[in-house]
Amino acid sequence: MQLPFLQSLVGEFRFVPITVGVGRFETLQELGQAMARVLAGEREGALIIASSDMNHYEPDSITRVKDRKAIDRILELVARQEVVISDHGYDEIAADGILVRDILAGASEAKVIEEYPAYHRGPCVMVFERDHQRRPIHVVWGIPRNAAAPAVVVTAYRPDPGRWTDDFLRRKS
């Protein structure tokens, strides 16, 4: 977002940036409900602007090349067994009965769902994988900011069929 452009177009206004990395649907839903409560008390109108990648300064083709570099680097690190699982990742994996070996084995066949190149802790990518019983798993992989390694399992969970398309690659509207 270009603040000088908005200032010249609108004049004086309040701006509240909210950065959302990755999260479970329930957490994002709570955020949306909290925002709705705050906005309900506003006397003036409000504008909400959302972006999936926060990259508005480069052509899509360049962004996709950079995104591909992130997943390629993650796959290299997985192949070299340079992987760490975040505390949150362990909690989610355990809660959904996912085996770490399934996440690692499925990485090479992963399908990219979303990329988060500007995530504040480092570039991340959400992928679709399947476990050894062919059940779906969503995994968010990342690489720490300003580091070349390790690959980090930020979170992994079983996607809710009610919230995802049949192929588990797109959220339902």
Buried (B, 14 or more C-beta within 10 A) or exposed (E): EEEEEBEEEEEEEEEEEEEEBBBBBEEEEEEEEEBEEEEEEEEEEEEEEEEEBEBEEEEEEEBEEBBEEBBEBBBEBBEEEBBEBBEBBBEBBEEBEBEBEBBBBBBEEBEBBBBBBBBEBBBBBBBBBBBEEEBBBBBBBBBBEEEEBBBBBBBBBBBEEEEBEEEBBEEEE
